[in-house]
Amino acid sequence: MISKEDENYVYYLVAQNLKKQRKLKGLTQSQFAEKCNYSEGFIMNIESPKYHQTFGLGTIWRFAEVLNIDIRELFKPLEEE
């Protein structure tokens, strides 16, 4: 896990919440990517804990829209691991 002190933590946080929400909606990475008009590789890279894919606020907004969730869901603190 990335330290909260690391500037990349926000990407990790959004990625973990995205993965959780996507799975709750029963979507594969491929299905989700298609709905978002992004490549499957882009979604895979975002959700990968080993690869730090950056993305913008517009991308996060699109994720929330496609998942039909409040954007704040993607910024919720993670449960302690």
PyMOL Python script that loads the backbone (N, CA, C, O; Angstrom):
from pymol import cmd

cmd.read_pdbstr("""\
ATOM      1  N   MET A   1       0.840  -1.186   0.000  1.00  0.00           N
ATOM      2  CA  MET A   1       0.000   0.000   0.000  1.00  0.00           C
ATOM      3  C   MET A   1       0.885   1.249   0.000  1.00  0.00           C
ATOM      4  O   MET A   1       1.967   1.255   0.588  1.00  0.00           O
ATOM      5  N   ILE A   2       0.433   2.256  -0.636  1.00  0.00           N
ATOM      6  CA  ILE A   2       1.153   3.521  -0.699  1.00  0.00           C
ATOM      7  C   ILE A   2       0.844   4.337   0.560  1.00  0.00           C
ATOM      8  O   ILE A   2      -0.292   4.367   1.033  1.00  0.00           O
ATOM      9  N   SER A   3       1.850   4.980   1.076  1.00  0.00           N
ATOM     10  CA  SER A   3       1.699   5.828   2.251  1.00  0.00           C
ATOM     11  C   SER A   3       0.802   7.026   1.941  1.00  0.00           C
ATOM     12  O   SER A   3       0.830   7.562   0.834  1.00  0.00           O
ATOM     13  N   LYS A   4       0.019   7.433   2.913  1.00  0.00           N
ATOM     14  CA  LYS A   4      -0.837   8.615   2.763  1.00  0.00           C
ATOM     15  C   LYS A   4      -0.016   9.876   2.550  1.00  0.00           C
ATOM     16  O   LYS A   4      -0.534  10.889   2.080  1.00  0.00           O
ATOM     17  N   GLU A   5       1.244   9.813   2.890  1.00  0.00           N
ATOM     18  CA  GLU A   5       2.135  10.959   2.729  1.00  0.00           C
ATOM     19  C   GLU A   5       2.641  11.088   1.288  1.00  0.00           C
ATOM     20  O   GLU A   5       3.163  12.133   0.897  1.00  0.00           O
ATOM     21  N   ASP A   6       2.483  10.031   0.514  1.00  0.00           N
ATOM     22  CA  ASP A   6       2.946   9.998  -0.877  1.00  0.00           C
ATOM     23  C   ASP A   6       1.938  10.727  -1.767  1.00  0.00           C
ATOM     24  O   ASP A   6       0.732  10.523  -1.631  1.00  0.00           O
ATOM     25  N   GLU A   7       2.422  11.569  -2.669  1.00  0.00           N
ATOM     26  CA  GLU A   7       1.518  12.313  -3.553  1.00  0.00           C
ATOM     27  C   GLU A   7       0.719  11.396  -4.480  1.00  0.00           C
ATOM     28  O   GLU A   7      -0.303  11.813  -5.025  1.00  0.00           O
ATOM     29  N   ASN A   8       1.165  10.169  -4.662  1.00  0.00           N
ATOM     30  CA  ASN A   8       0.434   9.219  -5.498  1.00  0.00           C
ATOM     31  C   ASN A   8      -0.685   8.507  -4.734  1.00  0.00           C
ATOM     32  O   ASN A   8      -1.427   7.718  -5.320  1.00  0.00           O
ATOM     33  N   TYR A   9      -0.811   8.775  -3.447  1.00  0.00           N
ATOM     34  CA  TYR A   9      -1.833   8.107  -2.641  1.00  0.00           C
ATOM     35  C   TYR A   9      -3.242   8.349  -3.196  1.00  0.00           C
ATOM     36  O   TYR A   9      -4.069   7.437  -3.199  1.00  0.00           O
ATOM     37  N   VAL A  10      -3.516   9.561  -3.661  1.00  0.00           N
ATOM     38  CA  VAL A  10      -4.859   9.868  -4.165  1.00  0.00           C
ATOM     39  C   VAL A  10      -5.207   8.976  -5.355  1.00  0.00           C
ATOM     40  O   VAL A  10      -6.360   8.574  -5.509  1.00  0.00           O
ATOM     41  N   TYR A  11      -4.221   8.663  -6.197  1.00  0.00           N
ATOM     42  CA  TYR A  11      -4.474   7.770  -7.331  1.00  0.00           C
ATOM     43  C   TYR A  11      -4.771   6.353  -6.835  1.00  0.00           C
ATOM     44  O   TYR A  11      -5.659   5.672  -7.349  1.00  0.00           O
ATOM     45  N   TYR A  12      -4.016   5.930  -5.837  1.00  0.00           N
ATOM     46  CA  TYR A  12      -4.227   4.608  -5.242  1.00  0.00           C
ATOM     47  C   TYR A  12      -5.619   4.529  -4.611  1.00  0.00           C
ATOM     48  O   TYR A  12      -6.332   3.542  -4.790  1.00  0.00           O
ATOM     49  N   LEU A  13      -5.996   5.565  -3.880  1.00  0.00           N
ATOM     50  CA  LEU A  13      -7.285   5.625  -3.211  1.00  0.00           C
ATOM     51  C   LEU A  13      -8.422   5.515  -4.228  1.00  0.00           C
ATOM     52  O   LEU A  13      -9.318   4.685  -4.075  1.00  0.00           O
ATOM     53  N   VAL A  14      -8.383   6.345  -5.255  1.00  0.00           N
ATOM     54  CA  VAL A  14      -9.422   6.318  -6.284  1.00  0.00           C
ATOM     55  C   VAL A  14      -9.431   4.959  -6.987  1.00  0.00           C
ATOM     56  O   VAL A  14     -10.498   4.404  -7.248  1.00  0.00           O
ATOM     57  N   ALA A  15      -8.257   4.428  -7.293  1.00  0.00           N
ATOM     58  CA  ALA A  15      -8.171   3.140  -7.992  1.00  0.00           C
ATOM     59  C   ALA A  15      -8.801   2.014  -7.189  1.00  0.00           C
ATOM     60  O   ALA A  15      -9.536   1.194  -7.739  1.00  0.00           O
ATOM     61  N   GLN A  16      -8.517   1.969  -5.890  1.00  0.00           N
ATOM     62  CA  GLN A  16      -9.077   0.908  -5.052  1.00  0.00           C
ATOM     63  C   GLN A  16     -10.593   1.042  -4.915  1.00  0.00           C
ATOM     64  O   GLN A  16     -11.316   0.047  -4.940  1.00  0.00           O
ATOM     65  N   ASN A  17     -11.061   2.266  -4.773  1.00  0.00           N
ATOM     66  CA  ASN A  17     -12.504   2.495  -4.690  1.00  0.00           C
ATOM     67  C   ASN A  17     -13.192   2.232  -6.026  1.00  0.00           C
ATOM     68  O   ASN A  17     -14.314   1.728  -6.059  1.00  0.00           O
ATOM     69  N   LEU A  18     -12.530   2.568  -7.113  1.00  0.00           N
ATOM     70  CA  LEU A  18     -13.063   2.291  -8.444  1.00  0.00           C
ATOM     71  C   LEU A  18     -13.243   0.783  -8.633  1.00  0.00           C
ATOM     72  O   LEU A  18     -14.300   0.327  -9.068  1.00  0.00           O
ATOM     73  N   LYS A  19     -12.223   0.033  -8.310  1.00  0.00           N
ATOM     74  CA  LYS A  19     -12.273  -1.419  -8.453  1.00  0.00           C
ATOM     75  C   LYS A  19     -13.422  -2.004  -7.625  1.00  0.00           C
ATOM     76  O   LYS A  19     -14.160  -2.869  -8.096  1.00  0.00           O
ATOM     77  N   LYS A  20     -13.561  -1.525  -6.398  1.00  0.00           N
ATOM     78  CA  LYS A  20     -14.633  -1.993  -5.509  1.00  0.00           C
ATOM     79  C   LYS A  20     -16.005  -1.686  -6.113  1.00  0.00           C
ATOM     80  O   LYS A  20     -16.866  -2.563  -6.178  1.00  0.00           O
ATOM     81  N   GLN A  21     -16.204  -0.453  -6.549  1.00  0.00           N
ATOM     82  CA  GLN A  21     -17.496  -0.036  -7.100  1.00  0.00           C
ATOM     83  C   GLN A  21     -17.803  -0.757  -8.419  1.00  0.00           C
ATOM     84  O   GLN A  21     -18.946  -1.138  -8.669  1.00  0.00           O
ATOM     85  N   ARG A  22     -16.797  -0.937  -9.243  1.00  0.00           N
ATOM     86  CA  ARG A  22     -16.975  -1.637 -10.519  1.00  0.00           C
ATOM     87  C   ARG A  22     -17.445  -3.064 -10.266  1.00  0.00           C
ATOM     88  O   ARG A  22     -18.370  -3.549 -10.917  1.00  0.00           O
ATOM     89  N   LYS A  23     -16.800  -3.728  -9.318  1.00  0.00           N
ATOM     90  CA  LYS A  23     -17.171  -5.109  -8.996  1.00  0.00           C
ATOM     91  C   LYS A  23     -18.567  -5.176  -8.379  1.00  0.00           C
ATOM     92  O   LYS A  23     -19.322  -6.108  -8.656  1.00  0.00           O
ATOM     93  N   LEU A  24     -18.916  -4.193  -7.545  1.00  0.00           N
ATOM     94  CA  LEU A  24     -20.262  -4.156  -6.966  1.00  0.00           C
ATOM     95  C   LEU A  24     -21.334  -4.046  -8.051  1.00  0.00           C
ATOM     96  O   LEU A  24     -22.444  -4.554  -7.893  1.00  0.00           O
ATOM     97  N   LYS A  25     -20.992  -3.382  -9.144  1.00  0.00           N
ATOM     98  CA  LYS A  25     -21.924  -3.233 -10.272  1.00  0.00           C
ATOM     99  C   LYS A  25     -21.879  -4.442 -11.215  1.00  0.00           C
ATOM    100  O   LYS A  25     -22.624  -4.504 -12.193  1.00  0.00           O
ATOM    101  N   GLY A  26     -20.994  -5.403 -10.909  1.00  0.00           N
ATOM    102  CA  GLY A  26     -20.914  -6.619 -11.719  1.00  0.00           C
ATOM    103  C   GLY A  26     -20.264  -6.423 -13.071  1.00  0.00           C
ATOM    104  O   GLY A  26     -20.558  -7.159 -14.012  1.00  0.00           O
ATOM    105  N   LEU A  27     -19.380  -5.435 -13.182  1.00  0.00           N
ATOM    106  CA  LEU A  27     -18.724  -5.144 -14.456  1.00  0.00           C
ATOM    107  C   LEU A  27     -17.292  -5.658 -14.470  1.00  0.00           C
ATOM    108  O   LEU A  27     -16.561  -5.508 -13.491  1.00  0.00           O
ATOM    109  N   THR A  28     -16.899  -6.262 -15.581  1.00  0.00           N
ATOM    110  CA  THR A  28     -15.499  -6.614 -15.778  1.00  0.00           C
ATOM    111  C   THR A  28     -14.748  -5.353 -16.179  1.00  0.00           C
ATOM    112  O   THR A  28     -15.363  -4.340 -16.514  1.00  0.00           O
ATOM    113  N   GLN A  29     -13.445  -5.411 -16.145  1.00  0.00           N
ATOM    114  CA  GLN A  29     -12.654  -4.258 -16.594  1.00  0.00           C
ATOM    115  C   GLN A  29     -12.971  -3.937 -18.048  1.00  0.00           C
ATOM    116  O   GLN A  29     -13.073  -2.770 -18.425  1.00  0.00           O
ATOM    117  N   SER A  30     -13.125  -4.969 -18.860  1.00  0.00           N
ATOM    118  CA  SER A  30     -13.424  -4.783 -20.274  1.00  0.00           C
ATOM    119  C   SER A  30     -14.779  -4.105 -20.479  1.00  0.00           C
ATOM    120  O   SER A  30     -14.889  -3.166 -21.268  1.00  0.00           O
ATOM    121  N   GLN A  31     -15.792  -4.568 -19.785  1.00  0.00           N
ATOM    122  CA  GLN A  31     -17.128  -3.978 -19.896  1.00  0.00           C
ATOM    123  C   GLN A  31     -17.124  -2.524 -19.426  1.00  0.00           C
ATOM    124  O   GLN A  31     -17.716  -1.648 -20.056  1.00  0.00           O
ATOM    125  N   PHE A  32     -16.448  -2.292 -18.313  1.00  0.00           N
ATOM    126  CA  PHE A  32     -16.388  -0.939 -17.772  1.00  0.00           C
ATOM    127  C   PHE A  32     -15.650  -0.004 -18.730  1.00  0.00           C
ATOM    128  O   PHE A  32     -16.088   1.119 -18.977  1.00  0.00           O
ATOM    129  N   ALA A  33     -14.538  -0.477 -19.259  1.00  0.00           N
ATOM    130  CA  ALA A  33     -13.757   0.329 -20.204  1.00  0.00           C
ATOM    131  C   ALA A  33     -14.602   0.718 -21.408  1.00  0.00           C
ATOM    132  O   ALA A  33     -14.562   1.863 -21.860  1.00  0.00           O
ATOM    133  N   GLU A  34     -15.358  -0.230 -21.922  1.00  0.00           N
ATOM    134  CA  GLU A  34     -16.210   0.045 -23.083  1.00  0.00           C
ATOM    135  C   GLU A  34     -17.255   1.103 -22.761  1.00  0.00           C
ATOM    136  O   GLU A  34     -17.489   2.008 -23.562  1.00  0.00           O
ATOM    137  N   LYS A  35     -17.884   0.995 -21.597  1.00  0.00           N
ATOM    138  CA  LYS A  35     -18.896   1.968 -21.188  1.00  0.00           C
ATOM    139  C   LYS A  35     -18.301   3.367 -21.014  1.00  0.00           C
ATOM    140  O   LYS A  35     -18.983   4.367 -21.241  1.00  0.00           O
ATOM    141  N   CYS A  36     -17.039   3.436 -20.615  1.00  0.00           N
ATOM    142  CA  CYS A  36     -16.364   4.715 -20.382  1.00  0.00           C
ATOM    143  C   CYS A  36     -15.714   5.281 -21.645  1.00  0.00           C
ATOM    144  O   CYS A  36     -15.299   6.439 -21.670  1.00  0.00           O
ATOM    145  N   ASN A  37     -15.629   4.460 -22.686  1.00  0.00           N
ATOM    146  CA  ASN A  37     -14.897   4.825 -23.909  1.00  0.00           C
ATOM    147  C   ASN A  37     -13.402   4.974 -23.660  1.00  0.00           C
ATOM    148  O   ASN A  37     -12.743   5.832 -24.247  1.00  0.00           O
ATOM    149  N   TYR A  38     -12.879   4.124 -22.780  1.00  0.00           N
ATOM    150  CA  TYR A  38     -11.447   4.048 -22.531  1.00  0.00           C
ATOM    151  C   TYR A  38     -10.988   2.649 -22.913  1.00  0.00           C
ATOM    152  O   TYR A  38     -11.806   1.744 -23.074  1.00  0.00           O
ATOM    153  N   SER A  39      -9.688   2.475 -23.057  1.00  0.00           N
ATOM    154  CA  SER A  39      -9.169   1.144 -23.367  1.00  0.00           C
ATOM    155  C   SER A  39      -9.163   0.283 -22.107  1.00  0.00           C
ATOM    156  O   SER A  39      -9.078   0.788 -20.988  1.00  0.00           O
ATOM    157  N   GLU A  40      -9.256  -1.013 -22.314  1.00  0.00           N
ATOM    158  CA  GLU A  40      -9.188  -1.935 -21.189  1.00  0.00           C
ATOM    159  C   GLU A  40      -7.837  -1.803 -20.484  1.00  0.00           C
ATOM    160  O   GLU A  40      -7.760  -1.890 -19.258  1.00  0.00           O
ATOM    161  N   GLY A  41      -6.777  -1.593 -21.260  1.00  0.00           N
ATOM    162  CA  GLY A  41      -5.441  -1.425 -20.688  1.00  0.00           C
ATOM    163  C   GLY A  41      -5.363  -0.240 -19.740  1.00  0.00           C
ATOM    164  O   GLY A  41      -4.692  -0.308 -18.710  1.00  0.00           O
ATOM    165  N   PHE A  42      -6.048   0.847 -20.086  1.00  0.00           N
ATOM    166  CA  PHE A  42      -6.071   2.035 -19.238  1.00  0.00           C
ATOM    167  C   PHE A  42      -6.716   1.704 -17.893  1.00  0.00           C
ATOM    168  O   PHE A  42      -6.193   2.077 -16.843  1.00  0.00           O
ATOM    169  N   ILE A  43      -7.842   1.011 -17.924  1.00  0.00           N
ATOM    170  CA  ILE A  43      -8.527   0.627 -16.685  1.00  0.00           C
ATOM    171  C   ILE A  43      -7.666  -0.354 -15.894  1.00  0.00           C
ATOM    172  O   ILE A  43      -7.556  -0.245 -14.673  1.00  0.00           O
ATOM    173  N   MET A  44      -7.064  -1.299 -16.584  1.00  0.00           N
ATOM    174  CA  MET A  44      -6.187  -2.261 -15.912  1.00  0.00           C
ATOM    175  C   MET A  44      -5.041  -1.549 -15.214  1.00  0.00           C
ATOM    176  O   MET A  44      -4.711  -1.868 -14.071  1.00  0.00           O
ATOM    177  N   ASN A  45      -4.432  -0.585 -15.896  1.00  0.00           N
ATOM    178  CA  ASN A  45      -3.310   0.157 -15.310  1.00  0.00           C
ATOM    179  C   ASN A  45      -3.748   0.972 -14.094  1.00  0.00           C
ATOM    180  O   ASN A  45      -3.022   1.057 -13.103  1.00  0.00           O
ATOM    181  N   ILE A  46      -4.927   1.563 -14.175  1.00  0.00           N
ATOM    182  CA  ILE A  46      -5.431   2.338 -13.036  1.00  0.00           C
ATOM    183  C   ILE A  46      -5.625   1.445 -11.822  1.00  0.00           C
ATOM    184  O   ILE A  46      -5.233   1.803 -10.711  1.00  0.00           O
ATOM    185  N   GLU A  47      -6.228   0.284 -12.033  1.00  0.00           N
ATOM    186  CA  GLU A  47      -6.554  -0.603 -10.917  1.00  0.00           C
ATOM    187  C   GLU A  47      -5.356  -1.412 -10.409  1.00  0.00           C
ATOM    188  O   GLU A  47      -5.435  -2.018  -9.340  1.00  0.00           O
ATOM    189  N   SER A  48      -4.269  -1.430 -11.146  1.00  0.00           N
ATOM    190  CA  SER A  48      -3.097  -2.206 -10.745  1.00  0.00           C
ATOM    191  C   SER A  48      -2.384  -1.536  -9.576  1.00  0.00           C
ATOM    192  O   SER A  48      -2.052  -0.353  -9.655  1.00  0.00           O
ATOM    193  N   PRO A  49      -2.144  -2.272  -8.494  1.00  0.00           N
ATOM    194  CA  PRO A  49      -1.426  -1.673  -7.361  1.00  0.00           C
ATOM    195  C   PRO A  49       0.066  -1.479  -7.657  1.00  0.00           C
ATOM    196  O   PRO A  49       0.752  -0.777  -6.914  1.00  0.00           O
ATOM    197  N   LYS A  50       0.570  -2.088  -8.724  1.00  0.00           N
ATOM    198  CA  LYS A  50       1.992  -2.005  -9.047  1.00  0.00           C
ATOM    199  C   LYS A  50       2.315  -0.937 -10.082  1.00  0.00           C
ATOM    200  O   LYS A  50       3.479  -0.585 -10.268  1.00  0.00           O
ATOM    201  N   TYR A  51       1.300  -0.423 -10.751  1.00  0.00           N
ATOM    202  CA  TYR A  51       1.506   0.561 -11.804  1.00  0.00           C
ATOM    203  C   TYR A  51       0.762   1.835 -11.420  1.00  0.00           C
ATOM    204  O   TYR A  51      -0.418   1.780 -11.073  1.00  0.00           O
ATOM    205  N   HIS A  52       1.424   2.956 -11.476  1.00  0.00           N
ATOM    206  CA  HIS A  52       0.799   4.212 -11.068  1.00  0.00           C
ATOM    207  C   HIS A  52       0.354   5.012 -12.280  1.00  0.00           C
ATOM    208  O   HIS A  52       1.063   5.897 -12.759  1.00  0.00           O
ATOM    209  N   GLN A  53      -0.832   4.683 -12.764  1.00  0.00           N
ATOM    210  CA  GLN A  53      -1.425   5.403 -13.881  1.00  0.00           C
ATOM    211  C   GLN A  53      -2.060   6.678 -13.354  1.00  0.00           C
ATOM    212  O   GLN A  53      -2.865   6.630 -12.425  1.00  0.00           O
ATOM    213  N   THR A  54      -1.713   7.795 -13.926  1.00  0.00           N
ATOM    214  CA  THR A  54      -2.347   9.047 -13.517  1.00  0.00           C
ATOM    215  C   THR A  54      -3.561   9.305 -14.405  1.00  0.00           C
ATOM    216  O   THR A  54      -3.661   8.782 -15.514  1.00  0.00           O
ATOM    217  N   PHE A  55      -4.471  10.113 -13.898  1.00  0.00           N
ATOM    218  CA  PHE A  55      -5.696  10.434 -14.627  1.00  0.00           C
ATOM    219  C   PHE A  55      -6.253  11.720 -14.054  1.00  0.00           C
ATOM    220  O   PHE A  55      -5.928  12.104 -12.930  1.00  0.00           O
ATOM    221  N   GLY A  56      -7.088  12.379 -14.826  1.00  0.00           N
ATOM    222  CA  GLY A  56      -7.595  13.685 -14.428  1.00  0.00           C
ATOM    223  C   GLY A  56      -8.963  13.642 -13.772  1.00  0.00           C
ATOM    224  O   GLY A  56      -9.600  12.593 -13.685  1.00  0.00           O
ATOM    225  N   LEU A  57      -9.394  14.799 -13.317  1.00  0.00           N
ATOM    226  CA  LEU A  57     -10.697  14.918 -12.670  1.00  0.00           C
ATOM    227  C   LEU A  57     -11.836  14.561 -13.608  1.00  0.00           C
ATOM    228  O   LEU A  57     -12.839  13.988 -13.182  1.00  0.00           O
ATOM    229  N   GLY A  58     -11.689  14.895 -14.875  1.00  0.00           N
ATOM    230  CA  GLY A  58     -12.716  14.546 -15.852  1.00  0.00           C
ATOM    231  C   GLY A  58     -12.884  13.042 -15.974  1.00  0.00           C
ATOM    232  O   GLY A  58     -13.994  12.547 -16.171  1.00  0.00           O
ATOM    233  N   THR A  59     -11.794  12.328 -15.858  1.00  0.00           N
ATOM    234  CA  THR A  59     -11.835  10.868 -15.904  1.00  0.00           C
ATOM    235  C   THR A  59     -12.558  10.321 -14.685  1.00  0.00           C
ATOM    236  O   THR A  59     -13.366   9.400 -14.801  1.00  0.00           O
ATOM    237  N   ILE A  60     -12.273  10.879 -13.519  1.00  0.00           N
ATOM    238  CA  ILE A  60     -12.938  10.439 -12.297  1.00  0.00           C
ATOM    239  C   ILE A  60     -14.440  10.727 -12.388  1.00  0.00           C
ATOM    240  O   ILE A  60     -15.263   9.910 -11.975  1.00  0.00           O
ATOM    241  N   TRP A  61     -14.785  11.887 -12.928  1.00  0.00           N
ATOM    242  CA  TRP A  61     -16.188  12.239 -13.112  1.00  0.00           C
ATOM    243  C   TRP A  61     -16.872  11.219 -14.013  1.00  0.00           C
ATOM    244  O   TRP A  61     -17.984  10.779 -13.719  1.00  0.00           O
ATOM    245  N   ARG A  62     -16.210  10.836 -15.120  1.00  0.00           N
ATOM    246  CA  ARG A  62     -16.786   9.854 -16.046  1.00  0.00           C
ATOM    247  C   ARG A  62     -16.987   8.516 -15.343  1.00  0.00           C
ATOM    248  O   ARG A  62     -18.020   7.870 -15.519  1.00  0.00           O
ATOM    249  N   PHE A  63     -16.002   8.097 -14.548  1.00  0.00           N
ATOM    250  CA  PHE A  63     -16.133   6.844 -13.803  1.00  0.00           C
ATOM    251  C   PHE A  63     -17.401   6.868 -12.944  1.00  0.00           C
ATOM    252  O   PHE A  63     -18.187   5.921 -12.958  1.00  0.00           O
ATOM    253  N   ALA A  64     -17.587   7.955 -12.202  1.00  0.00           N
ATOM    254  CA  ALA A  64     -18.743   8.075 -11.316  1.00  0.00           C
ATOM    255  C   ALA A  64     -20.044   8.065 -12.114  1.00  0.00           C
ATOM    256  O   ALA A  64     -21.021   7.440 -11.701  1.00  0.00           O
ATOM    257  N   GLU A  65     -20.059   8.745 -13.241  1.00  0.00           N
ATOM    258  CA  GLU A  65     -21.251   8.785 -14.084  1.00  0.00           C
ATOM    259  C   GLU A  65     -21.599   7.394 -14.612  1.00  0.00           C
ATOM    260  O   GLU A  65     -22.755   6.977 -14.554  1.00  0.00           O
ATOM    261  N   VAL A  66     -20.613   6.687 -15.117  1.00  0.00           N
ATOM    262  CA  VAL A  66     -20.840   5.348 -15.670  1.00  0.00           C
ATOM    263  C   VAL A  66     -21.296   4.381 -14.582  1.00  0.00           C
ATOM    264  O   VAL A  66     -22.152   3.529 -14.822  1.00  0.00           O
ATOM    265  N   LEU A  67     -20.726   4.514 -13.390  1.00  0.00           N
ATOM    266  CA  LEU A  67     -21.100   3.638 -12.277  1.00  0.00           C
ATOM    267  C   LEU A  67     -22.385   4.089 -11.584  1.00  0.00           C
ATOM    268  O   LEU A  67     -22.936   3.377 -10.744  1.00  0.00           O
ATOM    269  N   ASN A  68     -22.854   5.293 -11.953  1.00  0.00           N
ATOM    270  CA  ASN A  68     -24.056   5.865 -11.353  1.00  0.00           C
ATOM    271  C   ASN A  68     -23.906   5.986  -9.828  1.00  0.00           C
ATOM    272  O   ASN A  68     -24.774   5.574  -9.059  1.00  0.00           O
ATOM    273  N   ILE A  69     -22.763   6.572  -9.425  1.00  0.00           N
ATOM    274  CA  ILE A  69     -22.482   6.798  -8.011  1.00  0.00           C
ATOM    275  C   ILE A  69     -22.084   8.257  -7.811  1.00  0.00           C
ATOM    276  O   ILE A  69     -21.723   8.954  -8.759  1.00  0.00           O
ATOM    277  N   ASP A  70     -22.158   8.695  -6.579  1.00  0.00           N
ATOM    278  CA  ASP A  70     -21.664  10.025  -6.223  1.00  0.00           C
ATOM    279  C   ASP A  70     -20.140   9.984  -6.335  1.00  0.00           C
ATOM    280  O   ASP A  70     -19.511   9.037  -5.861  1.00  0.00           O
ATOM    281  N   ILE A  71     -19.554  10.980  -6.944  1.00  0.00           N
ATOM    282  CA  ILE A  71     -18.106  11.014  -7.162  1.00  0.00           C
ATOM    283  C   ILE A  71     -17.331  10.867  -5.846  1.00  0.00           C
ATOM    284  O   ILE A  71     -16.207  10.365  -5.839  1.00  0.00           O
ATOM    285  N   ARG A  72     -17.923  11.300  -4.751  1.00  0.00           N
ATOM    286  CA  ARG A  72     -17.260  11.207  -3.442  1.00  0.00           C
ATOM    287  C   ARG A  72     -16.988   9.765  -3.029  1.00  0.00           C
ATOM    288  O   ARG A  72     -16.102   9.510  -2.214  1.00  0.00           O
ATOM    289  N   GLU A  73     -17.748   8.817  -3.589  1.00  0.00           N
ATOM    290  CA  GLU A  73     -17.523   7.401  -3.291  1.00  0.00           C
ATOM    291  C   GLU A  73     -16.110   6.976  -3.684  1.00  0.00           C
ATOM    292  O   GLU A  73     -15.533   6.080  -3.067  1.00  0.00           O
ATOM    293  N   LEU A  74     -15.564   7.608  -4.692  1.00  0.00           N
ATOM    294  CA  LEU A  74     -14.235   7.250  -5.183  1.00  0.00           C
ATOM    295  C   LEU A  74     -13.108   7.822  -4.327  1.00  0.00           C
ATOM    296  O   LEU A  74     -11.941   7.478  -4.516  1.00  0.00           O
ATOM    297  N   PHE A  75     -13.464   8.699  -3.385  1.00  0.00           N
ATOM    298  CA  PHE A  75     -12.466   9.301  -2.498  1.00  0.00           C
ATOM    299  C   PHE A  75     -12.618   8.851  -1.047  1.00  0.00           C
ATOM    300  O   PHE A  75     -11.945   9.383  -0.164  1.00  0.00           O
ATOM    301  N   LYS A  76     -13.482   7.890  -0.794  1.00  0.00           N
ATOM    302  CA  LYS A  76     -13.704   7.435   0.578  1.00  0.00           C
ATOM    303  C   LYS A  76     -12.436   6.789   1.128  1.00  0.00           C
ATOM    304  O   LYS A  76     -11.726   6.085   0.411  1.00  0.00           O
ATOM    305  N   PRO A  77     -12.161   7.037   2.412  1.00  0.00           N
ATOM    306  CA  PRO A  77     -10.983   6.395   3.019  1.00  0.00           C
ATOM    307  C   PRO A  77     -11.084   4.871   2.930  1.00  0.00           C
ATOM    308  O   PRO A  77     -12.167   4.296   3.035  1.00  0.00           O
ATOM    309  N   LEU A  78      -9.947   4.246   2.738  1.00  0.00           N
ATOM    310  CA  LEU A  78      -9.893   2.800   2.654  1.00  0.00           C
ATOM    311  C   LEU A  78      -9.922   2.200   4.053  1.00  0.00           C
ATOM    312  O   LEU A  78      -9.446   2.798   5.018  1.00  0.00           O
ATOM    313  N   GLU A  79     -10.487   1.016   4.136  1.00  0.00           N
ATOM    314  CA  GLU A  79     -10.438   0.304   5.412  1.00  0.00           C
ATOM    315  C   GLU A  79      -9.001  -0.050   5.689  1.00  0.00           C
ATOM    316  O   GLU A  79      -8.243  -0.344   4.765  1.00  0.00           O
ATOM    317  N   GLU A  80      -8.618  -0.028   6.939  1.00  0.00           N
ATOM    318  CA  GLU A  80      -7.240  -0.374   7.297  1.00  0.00           C
ATOM    319  C   GLU A  80      -6.929  -1.788   6.869  1.00  0.00           C
ATOM    320  O   GLU A  80      -7.722  -2.704   7.082  1.00  0.00           O
ATOM    321  N   GLU A  81      -5.770  -1.959   6.265  1.00  0.00           N
ATOM    322  CA  GLU A  81      -5.375  -3.276   5.757  1.00  0.00           C
ATOM    323  C   GLU A  81      -4.443  -3.964   6.707  1.00  0.00           C
ATOM    324  O   GLU A  81      -4.008  -5.085   6.442  1.00  0.00           O
TER     325      GLU A  81
END
""", "prot")
cmd.dss("prot")
cmd.show_as("cartoon", "prot")
cmd.util.cbc("prot")
cmd.orient("prot")
